[in-house]
Amino acid sequence: MNLLDLLVSSLYYATMQVFWSKNPGKNFLFQILLRIFGHCSWTHMLTQTTISCSCAIEDDGVIKEEESKVQEADDAVKMEKERQEVPIHEANEAVNDIAESTKRKRHLNVVFIGHVDAGKSTIGGQILFLSGQVDERTIQKYEKEAKDKARDSWYMAYIMDTNEEERTKGITVEVGRAHFETETTRFTILDAPGHKSYVPNMISGASQADIGVLVISARKGEFETGFEKGGQTREHVMLAKTLGVTKLIVVVNKMDDPTVNWSKERYDEIESKMIPFLKSSGYNVKKDVLFLPISGLHGTNLKVRVDKNVCSWWSGPSLFEVMDVIEGPVRDPDGPLRMPISDKFKDMGTVVMGKIESGSLREGVSLIIMPNRAHVKVTAIYIDDIENKVKYADPGENIRVRLSGIEEDDILPGFVLSCMSKPVAAVNEFCVQLRILELVENAIFTAGYKAILHIHSIVEECEIVDLLQQTDPKTMKPMKKKPLFVKSGAVVLCRIRVNNLICVEKFSDFPQLGRFSLRTEGKTVAVGKIIDLPSVA
């Protein structure tokens, strides 16, 4: 100890004895000074003096508070020292990764839904052509191919429908996926099949979407077929709402058809019939739904507003303009990671595909795949396509992730990539709130009822274990009598059991992992949300 240290400590000790004896609560001021000058040798010595002084005062009956405050100060100094010892290159990497993500345009997943033959794939192909993703030579090739099959008007759909079965039948089977950009936004197109036989595939696509484009054919007879009871327009709207697609753009397609010829009367007729149905499906029509007329085959009112010489009565925006300004869902980049796996394949290792529903993903981090609890490490992240490699991905991104530590055969669609500190729940029984839509003829919804559960990327057979409580659909208040069975239109609390462990969450915590639909015999019979999970040890 040098002379200066000795003088300062002696003066300090004498002063603080007098001061603390009259003002014991003022010791907190010293903690602030200590945080500022914590690395000075004489300040450290004063800390030791403070402890002994506090102990002496405690013997006089002062509340034992000083020692804990001093300990907090010591801990703060220690933590600050440890923080300063973190390698600078790691901090710089984290900052650079976040800076990289902020430079990217915002990203939205858009699902195209609607009745079969409404023109969804044609619109998707036209969007890719107008945004420069497909060149003129490719279009000419598809035109020739479609003409050879006597399907002249299908050539634009060939951009999205890539396999031979889809091109021959003119029906989308798998969910088509493509990417394009506008000035402000990157879009992932999800082209959902419209045929009733492929509704499970439509559910898979819609579960990954942020916004929806409902395609309706204005051609005489086609709108009516899709909208009438049993039509896919109705089922797709109901499923989209259940799966979390809260914003809907309703495009009235084929307005150039000779039976329509850009008729305002036909457009108004379709809109007037759709609005009440959309309201009954849970959509806020004024806030979350927008209608506009288009021609997908010719690209009219897609990128550029329709010419007044073609449609004199329309003064609204084009589809690109609407998509550029529409708001996507709010997600938490700092929340626990949740990425349901929709597909997997081998490519220099195991690669999984999916959308980040919560949290962020960074190259090099260690994660856990549930429900098999496999520990993995992220070796590469790709957005938009397999060539576009990034180090950091935000929530909402539809990505491919290369993993080490696991084989492709050990992963199934519906597994969830999550953080190790707070992994997703893996259960085989849970409590739900169900709304019965329309039961199959002669069916009774009671304990023992079996159906197919669709939740995010999961398709699993389930059974109703117990009906707990019925809710009055008008007042939404619980009824006193426990139900033995319920009919179409009922709202009921019940317990559901599945055969295998599945990854789900309460709707209140993670909506995308807590909403689902029940289907049986090719028909959606109920939609619901998970309200409680069993406690996991």
C-alpha positions in Angstrom: 0.0 0.0 0.0 1.4 3.4 -0.9 1.1 6.6 1.1 -1.8 8.0 -1.0 -3.8 4.8 -0.4 -3.2 5.0 3.3 -4.3 8.6 3.6 -7.4 8.2 1.5 -8.6 5.0 3.3 -8.0 6.6 6.8 -10.0 9.7 5.9 -12.7 7.7 4.3 -13.1 5.3 7.2 -13.4 8.2 9.7 -15.9 10.0 7.6 -18.1 7.1 6.8 -18.3 6.0 10.5 -19.9 9.3 11.3 -22.0 9.5 8.2 -23.5 5.9 8.3 -24.3 6.1 12.0 -26.7 8.9 11.2 -27.6 7.9 7.6 -27.4 4.1 7.2 -29.6 4.2 4.0 -27.1 6.4 2.2 -24.7 3.5 1.6 -26.4 3.1 -1.8 -24.5 6.2 -3.0 -21.3 4.4 -2.4 -22.4 1.5 -4.6 -22.8 3.9 -7.5 -19.3 5.3 -7.0 -18.0 1.8 -6.7 -19.5 0.8 -10.1 -17.7 3.8 -11.6 -14.3 3.5 -10.0 -14.4 -0.3 -9.3 -11.1 -1.0 -11.0 -9.0 1.4 -8.8 -6.8 -0.3 -6.2 -7.8 2.1 -3.4 -11.5 1.8 -4.2 -11.2 -2.0 -3.8 -9.6 -1.4 -0.4 -12.4 0.9 0.6 -14.9 -1.9 -0.2 -13.2 -4.1 2.3 -13.3 -1.2 4.8 -17.0 -0.8 4.1 -17.7 -4.4 4.9 -16.0 -4.2 8.3 -17.7 -0.9 9.1 -21.1 -2.3 8.2 -20.5 -5.2 10.4 -19.6 -2.9 13.3 -22.8 -0.9 12.9 -24.9 -4.0 12.7 -23.8 -4.8 16.2 -25.4 -1.5 17.2 -28.8 -2.7 15.9 -28.8 -1.2 12.4 -30.8 -3.4 9.8 -28.6 -5.9 8.1 -28.8 -4.4 4.7 -25.4 -2.9 4.0 -23.5 -6.1 3.6 -25.9 -7.3 0.9 -25.6 -4.0 -1.0 -21.8 -4.2 -0.9 -22.0 -7.8 -2.2 -24.2 -6.7 -5.0 -21.6 -4.0 -5.9 -18.8 -6.6 -5.9 -20.9 -8.9 -8.1 -21.5 -6.0 -10.5 -17.8 -5.3 -10.8 -17.1 -9.0 -11.4 -19.8 -9.2 -14.1 -18.5 -6.1 -15.8 -15.0 -7.5 -15.9 -16.2 -10.8 -17.3 -18.2 -8.9 -20.0 -15.1 -7.0 -21.0 -13.3 -10.3 -21.4 -15.7 -11.6 -24.1 -13.8 -12.0 -27.4 -14.3 -8.9 -29.5 -14.7 -10.9 -32.7 -17.7 -12.7 -31.4 -19.5 -9.4 -30.5 -18.6 -8.1 -33.9 -20.0 -11.2 -35.6 -23.3 -10.8 -33.8 -23.5 -7.1 -34.8 -22.7 -7.9 -38.4 -25.3 -10.7 -38.6 -28.0 -8.4 -37.3 -26.8 -5.6 -39.6 -27.0 -8.1 -42.5 -30.7 -8.9 -41.7 -31.7 -5.3 -41.4 -30.3 -4.6 -44.9 -32.6 -7.2 -46.4 -36.1 -6.2 -47.5 -39.0 -7.3 -45.4 -40.2 -10.8 -46.2 -43.8 -12.1 -46.5 -45.1 -15.6 -47.3 -48.2 -15.4 -49.6 -50.5 -18.4 -50.2 -52.7 -18.5 -53.3 -56.0 -20.4 -52.4 -59.3 -21.0 -54.1 -61.4 -23.5 -56.0 -59.9 -25.7 -58.6 -59.4 -24.0 -62.0 -59.8 -20.5 -60.5 -56.4 -19.6 -62.1 -54.0 -19.7 -59.1 -51.0 -21.2 -60.8 -51.5 -19.0 -63.9 -51.4 -15.9 -61.7 -48.4 -17.2 -59.8 -46.6 -17.8 -63.1 -47.6 -14.4 -64.5 -46.2 -12.7 -61.3 -42.9 -14.4 -61.7 -42.7 -13.4 -65.4 -43.7 -9.8 -64.7 -41.1 -9.5 -61.8 -38.3 -10.8 -64.1 -37.9 -14.3 -62.5 -38.7 -16.0 -65.8 -37.3 -15.0 -69.2 -39.2 -14.7 -72.5 -37.5 -17.8 -74.0 -38.8 -20.0 -71.2 -42.3 -18.6 -71.7 -42.1 -19.5 -75.4 -41.0 -23.0 -74.5 -44.0 -23.4 -72.2 -46.4 -22.0 -74.8 -45.3 -24.6 -77.3 -45.6 -27.4 -74.8 -49.1 -26.3 -73.8 -50.1 -26.0 -77.5 -48.9 -29.5 -78.2 -51.2 -30.8 -75.4 -54.1 -28.7 -76.8 -54.1 -26.6 -73.6 -53.1 -23.2 -75.0 -54.1 -21.2 -71.9 -52.2 -23.4 -69.5 -48.7 -22.2 -70.4 -48.3 -19.7 -67.6 -49.4 -22.3 -65.0 -46.4 -24.5 -66.1 -44.1 -22.1 -64.4 -45.6 -23.1 -61.0 -46.8 -26.6 -61.9 -43.5 -28.3 -62.5 -44.2 -32.1 -62.6 -45.7 -34.0 -65.6 -48.8 -35.1 -63.7 -49.8 -31.5 -62.8 -49.2 -30.4 -66.4 -51.1 -33.2 -68.0 -54.1 -33.0 -65.7 -54.0 -29.2 -65.3 -54.4 -29.6 -61.6 -51.9 -28.5 -58.9 -51.1 -31.4 -56.5 -48.2 -30.3 -54.4 -47.7 -26.8 -52.9 -45.7 -24.9 -55.5 -43.0 -22.6 -54.1 -41.3 -19.6 -55.8 -39.8 -16.2 -54.9 -40.0 -12.7 -56.3 -39.3 -9.2 -55.1 -40.8 -5.7 -55.4 -39.1 -2.5 -54.4 -39.8 -2.9 -50.7 -40.6 -6.6 -50.1 -39.3 -10.1 -50.8 -42.2 -12.6 -51.3 -42.4 -16.4 -51.1 -45.3 -17.6 -53.3 -47.1 -20.7 -52.0 -49.3 -22.1 -54.7 -51.9 -24.3 -52.9 -53.8 -27.0 -54.7 -57.5 -26.3 -55.2 -58.9 -29.8 -55.8 -60.7 -31.3 -52.8 -58.6 -34.4 -52.9 -55.5 -32.4 -52.1 -56.8 -30.2 -49.2 -54.2 -31.7 -46.8 -51.5 -30.2 -49.1 -53.3 -26.9 -49.1 -53.3 -26.9 -45.3 -49.5 -27.5 -45.4 -49.0 -24.5 -47.6 -51.4 -22.2 -45.7 -49.8 -23.0 -42.4 -46.6 -21.3 -43.6 -48.4 -18.2 -45.0 -48.5 -14.6 -43.6 -51.1 -13.3 -46.0 -53.5 -15.0 -48.4 -54.7 -14.3 -52.0 -58.1 -15.8 -52.5 -58.6 -16.4 -56.3 -62.2 -16.4 -57.6 -63.2 -17.1 -61.1 -65.6 -14.5 -62.5 -66.6 -16.8 -65.4 -70.3 -17.7 -65.4 -70.9 -20.9 -63.5 -67.3 -21.2 -62.1 -67.8 -18.8 -59.2 -71.1 -20.5 -58.3 -69.5 -24.0 -58.3 -66.7 -22.9 -56.0 -69.0 -20.9 -53.7 -71.9 -23.3 -53.3 -72.1 -25.8 -50.4 -69.1 -28.3 -50.7 -67.1 -25.9 -52.9 -63.4 -25.3 -52.2 -63.8 -21.5 -52.0 -65.7 -21.9 -48.7 -63.4 -24.6 -47.2 -60.2 -22.7 -48.2 -61.4 -19.5 -46.6 -62.3 -21.3 -43.3 -59.0 -23.2 -43.2 -57.0 -20.1 -44.0 -58.5 -18.2 -41.1 -58.0 -21.2 -38.8 -54.4 -21.5 -39.9 -53.6 -17.8 -39.0 -54.0 -16.1 -42.4 -55.5 -12.9 -41.1 -55.1 -10.7 -44.1 -56.9 -11.6 -47.4 -56.7 -10.2 -50.9 -59.7 -11.4 -52.9 -58.8 -11.3 -56.6 -61.7 -11.7 -59.0 -59.9 -13.4 -61.9 -60.9 -14.1 -65.6 -62.5 -10.7 -65.9 -61.5 -10.7 -69.5 -63.6 -13.9 -70.2 -66.2 -13.4 -72.9 -69.0 -14.2 -70.4 -67.8 -11.4 -68.2 -66.0 -8.8 -70.4 -64.9 -6.7 -67.3 -68.5 -6.3 -66.2 -68.9 -4.2 -63.1 -72.3 -5.9 -62.4 -70.6 -9.3 -62.3 -67.8 -8.0 -60.0 -70.3 -6.4 -57.6 -72.4 -9.6 -57.6 -69.4 -11.7 -56.5 -68.3 -9.1 -53.9 -71.8 -8.9 -52.4 -72.0 -12.7 -52.0 -68.5 -13.1 -50.6 -68.6 -10.3 -47.9 -71.2 -11.9 -45.6 -69.4 -15.3 -45.9 -66.0 -13.7 -45.0 -67.6 -12.0 -42.0 -69.1 -15.3 -40.8 -65.7 -16.9 -41.2 -64.1 -14.4 -38.8 -62.6 -11.8 -41.1 -62.9 -8.1 -40.5 -63.9 -7.2 -44.0 -63.3 -3.4 -43.7 -59.8 -3.8 -42.1 -58.4 -7.2 -43.3 -59.9 -7.9 -46.7 -59.5 -6.1 -50.1 -61.2 -7.0 -53.4 -59.8 -6.2 -56.9 -60.4 -7.4 -60.5 -57.7 -9.0 -62.6 -56.9 -11.1 -65.6 -54.2 -13.6 -64.6 -53.7 -15.0 -68.2 -52.9 -11.5 -69.6 -51.4 -10.0 -66.4 -53.9 -7.2 -66.4 -54.0 -5.2 -63.1 -51.2 -7.4 -61.6 -48.1 -5.2 -61.8 -49.5 -2.1 -63.5 -53.0 -0.7 -63.0 -55.6 -1.7 -65.5 -56.0 0.7 -68.4 -59.2 2.8 -68.4 -59.9 1.7 -71.9 -60.1 -1.9 -70.7 -61.9 -1.3 -67.4 -63.3 2.2 -67.1 -64.9 1.7 -63.6 -61.9 0.5 -61.7 -59.7 3.2 -60.1 -58.1 1.2 -57.3 -54.6 -0.3 -57.0 -53.0 -3.2 -58.8 -52.1 -6.5 -57.0 -48.4 -5.6 -56.7 -49.3 -2.3 -55.1 -51.6 -4.0 -52.5 -49.0 -6.6 -51.7 -46.3 -4.0 -51.2 -48.1 -2.1 -48.5 -50.0 -4.9 -46.7 -49.0 -5.5 -43.1 -47.7 -8.9 -42.0 -48.0 -10.4 -38.6 -45.8 -9.2 -35.7 -43.3 -11.7 -34.5 -40.7 -11.6 -31.6 -37.1 -11.9 -32.9 -35.9 -12.3 -29.3 -38.4 -15.0 -28.3 -37.6 -18.7 -27.9 -36.9 -20.3 -31.3 -39.8 -22.2 -32.9 -39.4 -23.6 -36.5 -41.8 -26.4 -37.5 -40.1 -28.6 -40.1 -42.1 -29.0 -43.3 -39.7 -31.0 -45.3 -36.2 -32.5 -45.3 -33.6 -33.8 -47.7 -29.9 -34.7 -48.1 -27.4 -32.2 -49.6 -23.9 -32.4 -48.2 -25.6 -33.3 -44.9 -29.1 -33.1 -43.5 -31.2 -30.1 -44.7 -34.6 -29.2 -43.2 -37.1 -26.7 -44.5 -39.6 -24.6 -42.6 -40.7 -21.1 -41.4 -39.4 -19.5 -38.3 -42.5 -18.7 -36.2 -40.6 -17.2 -33.2 -37.1 -16.2 -32.4 -34.1 -15.8 -34.7 -31.6 -18.3 -36.1 -27.9 -17.8 -36.4 -25.2 -20.0 -38.1 -23.2 -22.0 -35.6 -25.7 -22.2 -32.8 -26.6 -25.5 -31.0 -30.3 -26.4 -31.0 -32.7 -29.3 -30.2 -35.1 -31.0 -32.4 -38.3 -32.1 -30.7 -39.9 -34.5 -29.9 -37.0 -36.8 -30.3 -34.7 -34.5 -28.3 -31.9 -34.7 -30.8 -29.1 -32.1 -30.3 -28.0 -30.5 -33.5 -25.8 -27.7 -34.8 -26.6 -25.2 -37.5 -23.9 -25.3 -40.2 -25.6 -23.2 -42.9 -28.8 -21.1 -43.5 -30.3 -20.4 -46.9 -33.2 -18.0 -47.7 -35.2 -17.8 -51.0 -33.1 -20.5 -52.7 -30.3 -22.9 -51.9 -27.7 -20.5 -53.4 -28.6 -17.6 -51.2 -26.6 -18.3 -48.0 -26.9 -16.1 -44.9 -25.6 -16.1 -41.4 -28.7 -14.8 -39.7 -32.5 -15.3 -40.2 -35.4 -13.4 -38.7 -38.8 -14.7 -37.7 -41.1 -15.1 -40.6 -38.4 -16.3 -43.0 -39.1 -19.4 -45.0 -35.6 -21.1 -44.9 -33.5 -24.1 -45.5 -31.1 -25.1 -42.7 -28.2 -27.5 -42.9 -27.7 -29.4 -39.7 -25.0 -31.6 -38.2 -25.5 -34.2 -35.5 -28.6 -35.9 -37.0 -29.5 -38.1 -40.0 -32.3 -37.3 -42.4 -34.1 -40.5 -41.5 -34.4 -39.4 -37.9 -36.5 -36.3 -38.9 -40.2 -36.2 -39.8 -42.4 -33.3 -41.0 -44.0 -31.8 -37.9 -40.8 -32.0 -35.8 -39.8 -28.6 -34.4 -36.4 -27.0 -34.3 -36.2 -25.1 -31.0 -33.8 -23.5 -28.6 -32.3 -25.7 -25.9 -33.1 -23.3 -23.0 -36.9 -23.4 -23.7 -37.8 -26.3 -26.0 -41.3 -26.7 -27.5 -43.7 -29.0 -25.6 -44.0 -32.6 -26.7 -47.3 -34.2 -25.6 -49.8 -36.8 -26.7 -52.9 -35.3 -24.9 -54.1 -31.7 -24.5 -57.2 -29.6 -23.8 -58.8 -27.7 -26.7 -61.7 -25.4 -27.6 -63.5 -26.7 -30.7 -66.0 -25.2 -33.1 -67.9 -27.9 -34.9 -68.5 -26.9 -38.5 -70.5 -29.7 -40.2 -70.3 -33.3 -39.2 -70.4 -36.1 -41.8 -73.9 -37.5 -42.2 -75.1 -39.7 -39.3 -71.9 -38.9 -37.2 -72.1 -38.1 -33.5 -69.4 -36.0 -31.9 -68.8 -37.5 -28.6 -66.0 -39.3 -26.6 -64.4 -41.8 -28.9 -64.9 -39.7 -32.0 -61.8 -40.1 -34.3 -60.5 -37.7 -37.0 -57.3 -36.5 -38.6 -55.6 -33.6 -36.8 -53.8 -31.0 -38.9 -51.6 -28.6 -36.9 -48.7 -26.6 -38.5 -46.8 -29.4 -40.4 -48.3 -32.3 -38.4 -50.9 -34.7 -39.7 -51.9 -37.2 -37.0 -54.8 -39.4 -36.2 -56.6 -38.3 -33.0 -59.4 -39.3 -30.7 -61.7 -37.2 -28.5 -61.2 -38.5 -25.0 -63.8 -36.5 -23.1 -66.2 -33.6 -23.6 -65.6 -31.2 -20.7 -67.9 -28.3 -21.3 -70.2 -26.8 -23.9 -70.2 -23.1 -24.7 -73.3 -21.1 -25.8 -72.3 -20.0 -29.3 -74.3 -16.8 -29.0 -73.2 -15.5 -25.5 -69.9 -17.6 -25.4 -70.7 -18.4 -21.8 -70.3 -21.9 -20.5 -73.3 -24.1 -20.0 -73.8 -25.8 -16.6 -74.5 -29.3 -17.8 -71.6 -31.4 -19.0 -72.4 -32.6 -22.6 -72.5 -36.2 -23.6 -72.4 -35.3 -27.3 -72.7 -32.1 -29.5 -74.1 -31.2 -32.9 -72.9 -29.1 -35.8 -72.4 -25.5 -34.9 -71.5 -26.3 -31.3 -68.5 -24.8 -29.4 -67.1 -27.2 -26.9 -64.1 -27.8 -24.6 -62.7 -31.3 -24.8 -59.6 -33.4 -24.4 -57.8 -34.8 -27.5 -55.3 -37.7 -27.6 -52.9 -38.7 -30.3 -50.9 -41.9 -30.7 -47.5 -40.3 -30.8 -45.8 -37.4 -29.1 -46.3 -34.2 -31.1 -44.9 -30.7 -30.8 -47.6 -28.1 -30.0 -48.1 -25.0 -27.8 -50.9 -23.2 -26.1 -52.6 -20.8 -28.5 -52.1 -17.9 -26.1 -48.3 -18.5 -26.1 -47.6 -19.4 -29.8 -50.7 -19.1 -32.0 -49.2 -20.8 -35.0 -48.4 -23.9 -33.0 -51.7 -23.8 -31.1 -54.4 -23.7 -33.9 -55.6 -26.7 -35.8 -58.4 -28.4 -37.8 -60.0 -31.8 -37.7 -60.9 -33.6 -40.9 -62.5 -36.9 -41.7 -63.7 -38.5 -45.0 -62.2 -35.7 -47.0 -64.1 -33.0 -45.1 -63.2 -30.4 -42.5 -65.5 -31.0 -39.6 -64.1 -28.8 -36.8 -61.5 -26.0 -36.1 -60.0 -25.2 -32.8 -57.2 -23.9 -30.6 -55.2 -25.5 -27.8 -56.0 -23.9 -24.4 -54.0 -26.1 -22.0 -51.2 -28.6 -22.0 -50.3 -31.2 -19.4 -47.4 -30.2 -17.1 -44.1 -31.8 -18.2 -41.7 -32.9 -15.5 
